[in-house]
Amino acid sequence: MTTKKLSISSEDFISTFQSIIENNEDMIENLNLDMYVFHSDNNFVCYYDKDTRLISDEQTKSAAWVNPLINNKASIDHIVTDSGVKQFVYSCPIFIDQHSDFHLIVPCHKKEDELHFSLQILADYIGYLVVNQRTKEDIFLKSEYQEKICEATSEGYLTINKYGELTYLNRVGGKILDVDPKKATGKHVSELFDYYEQMIEVLHTGKGWENRDFFISRPSRRIQLVKSSIPIVDDDNQELVGSIFIFREMKVVRDMVGNIVGNKARFDFADFKYKNSEMVEFVELAKSAAKTDSSVLIESESGTGKELIAQAIHNHSHRCNGPFITIDCSSIPRDLVESELFGYVEGAFTGARKNGRFGKFELAHGGTIFLDEIGEMPLEMQSKLLRVIQSRTVTRIGGNKPTPINFRIIAATNRNLEEEIDNGNFRLDLFYRLNVIHLSIPPLRNRLEDIPILANLFIEKTATREGRVPPLLTDEALSDLKKYSWPGNVRELENVMERATLLAEDIITSIHLPKHISSTHTITNNSTCIQNEIGETSMEWEKVEHQLIVDTLEKANNNKSKTAKILGISRSALYDKLKKYQIK
Ligand SMILES: Nc1ncnc2c1ncn2[C@@H]1O[C@H](COP(=O)(O)OP(=O)(O)OP(=O)(O)O)[C@@H](O)[C@H]1O
């Protein structure tokens, strides 16, 4: 085994030498000798003057005579000093971790084996103290570093010894567990925590675990923790000496996940544009719904702004700082709905992730859960959802512990749920639970006065995105927009205006609108001619758009959210386009 060489400076050496002199005054006085210390590279380190009893690191006396004495062996030599005096010199290597970095050189008038023996003991003692001092400093520094790291982290750290006694708890840990680290240290975990059995289990099995979740009862509250445990084994005898526990509050983990996944509501009521009096009433009702914590059911046609209103309600409610979790019940594969909503524990089914997974309900803790297209939810899931709403708890698939969740539900559908109930597709009891506050957004065809404001909003949005001046919407085009029935509501208008803005230069006229909306082709020969021209231009545009979508999809590895983001359109707009161009 190679010994690691301890690096030690002359300054450190002198300070250790100094403390030996001070602490062993009698012995040093008895020796009554001047002492030199040299480094193995023949450099002078320090000198102890027996008369003044001081150590000096200034080479006041020439010591060239000492050079031949510096070697790894203890020796006694009869030499002539620089001043011409003949004397014996004892040379004793000072071993520091088996390396003789320093040498104790002691001139003396007569040769005494016993004295040489005592000096070698002194040299060994110096070596021992230097190592000891350095090790103590290293250990101190290491534990200081470790403590500083543990205190600076946002996670809770706790250590127990092999007897199950708490040996360390950091400040964050103390706060999470509602325990004073100073008072708790030294106590057995069974006196401190109600989940101590899992902690002791690590000491019995010697096996740690990662990211398990726990519920613990504290005097003031019940909290859910995510915890990992690392057993500590003594390298020398392979004995288990304790365990470290690292933990976080689940709430913090959820917030973190939420921030990464982007579970935030973006829209506010100010983003909702309208003029129509029915809409004024609707928004007032939605605003008062925001002040309550009751479930809301929004039943409206597709594209009317249900999600926008759900986000605005959340942002206007006392839950505005909590997560806003959207679940699109129509897009989750049937057999994945349960795990998406409620999560699962490790080993719940083949292919289940190690350590299990959160469900969307858990992620919504403290916030709002938006169940979009609730009418598409499979019947068997409806009863599970009802249970969750009633009990306000979620049990992960394969688990047996219900987790209390604080959430508010806003559900939306473009189906007529009462009809679905009559047809046996929707549970009446779930409908009652969801329909505490009922909201319905009027379809766009019933609020023509909203068309100009919305059309201009979308023209501006597209032009800004393209870095252009927004084109002017002509009365002719506006009149066409008002005549159309808008089955796809505001979303359809948004797409039409986006397309028109891209096709037009300074003004948007009828010719920039899709054939089924535009009146141009029915008016004059001249217009028909223009229509034909524009028809070709539109076809050109569609070709370009088609290719653009295909290329972007390829770039985004067929990830639709990413593709929609790159193209600067909503996911649903992308789906519409995929359908339109029959892109699989
Ligand atoms: N009054 C409005 N003011 C501004 N934008 C609106 C308004 N209504 C709808 N929108 C916009 O229309 C688009 C469709 O809205 P949203 O997705 O909320 O509709 P939806 O009713 O949830 O649709 P679906 O039923 O298909 O899920 C969004 O881009 C939204 O911002």
The ligand as an SDF file (V2000), in Angstrom:
LIG
                    3D

 31 33  0  0  0  0  0  0  0  0999 V2000
  -63.6630   35.8570  -25.5490 N   0  0  0  0  0  0  0  0  0  0  0  0
  -62.4490   35.5220  -25.9530 C   0  0  0  0  0  0  0  0  0  0  0  0
  -61.4770   36.4310  -25.9860 N   0  0  0  0  0  0  0  0  0  0  0  0
  -60.2690   36.1210  -26.4310 C   0  0  0  0  0  0  0  0  0  0  0  0
  -59.9050   34.9060  -26.8440 N   0  0  0  0  0  0  0  0  0  0  0  0
  -60.8250   33.9560  -26.8240 C   0  0  0  0  0  0  0  0  0  0  0  0
  -62.1230   34.1930  -26.3510 C   0  0  0  0  0  0  0  0  0  0  0  0
  -62.8110   33.0500  -26.4170 N   0  0  0  0  0  0  0  0  0  0  0  0
  -61.9770   32.1290  -26.9060 C   0  0  0  0  0  0  0  0  0  0  0  0
  -60.7830   32.6540  -27.1440 N   0  0  0  0  0  0  0  0  0  0  0  0
  -59.6240   31.9590  -27.7270 C   0  0  0  0  0  0  0  0  0  0  0  0
  -60.1520   30.9160  -28.5280 O   0  0  0  0  0  0  0  0  0  0  0  0
  -59.3440   29.7650  -28.4680 C   0  0  0  0  0  0  0  0  0  0  0  0
  -60.1460   28.5760  -27.9670 C   0  0  0  0  0  0  0  0  0  0  0  0
  -60.3790   28.7260  -26.5740 O   0  0  0  0  0  0  0  0  0  0  0  0
  -60.4450   27.4590  -25.6060 P   0  0  0  0  0  0  0  0  0  0  0  0
  -59.4110   26.4760  -25.9500 O   0  0  0  0  0  0  0  0  0  0  0  0
  -60.5030   27.9950  -24.2300 O   0  0  0  0  0  0  0  0  0  0  0  0
  -61.8520   26.8990  -26.0630 O   0  0  0  0  0  0  0  0  0  0  0  0
  -62.5900   25.6030  -25.5400 P   0  0  0  0  0  0  0  0  0  0  0  0
  -64.0310   25.9790  -25.4450 O   0  0  0  0  0  0  0  0  0  0  0  0
  -61.9300   25.1140  -24.3070 O   0  0  0  0  0  0  0  0  0  0  0  0
  -62.3520   24.6090  -26.7290 O   0  0  0  0  0  0  0  0  0  0  0  0
  -62.5530   22.9970  -26.7280 P   0  0  0  0  0  0  0  0  0  0  0  0
  -63.9880   22.7520  -26.4360 O   0  0  0  0  0  0  0  0  0  0  0  0
  -62.1930   22.6160  -28.1110 O   0  0  0  0  0  0  0  0  0  0  0  0
  -61.6240   22.4750  -25.6960 O   0  0  0  0  0  0  0  0  0  0  0  0
  -58.2020   30.0860  -27.5650 C   0  0  0  0  0  0  0  0  0  0  0  0
  -57.1050   30.4950  -28.3350 O   0  0  0  0  0  0  0  0  0  0  0  0
  -58.7280   31.2560  -26.7470 C   0  0  0  0  0  0  0  0  0  0  0  0
  -57.7180   32.0680  -26.3080 O   0  0  0  0  0  0  0  0  0  0  0  0
  1  2  1  0
  2  3  1  0
  2  7  2  0
  3  4  2  0
  4  5  1  0
  5  6  2  0
  6  7  1  0
  6 10  1  0
  7  8  1  0
  8  9  2  0
  9 10  1  0
 10 11  1  0
 11 12  1  0
 11 30  1  0
 12 13  1  0
 13 14  1  0
 13 28  1  0
 14 15  1  0
 15 16  1  0
 16 17  2  0
 16 18  1  0
 16 19  1  0
 19 20  1  0
 20 21  2  0
 20 22  1  0
 20 23  1  0
 23 24  1  0
 24 25  2  0
 24 26  1  0
 24 27  1  0
 28 29  1  0
 28 30  1  0
 30 31  1  0
M  END
$$$$
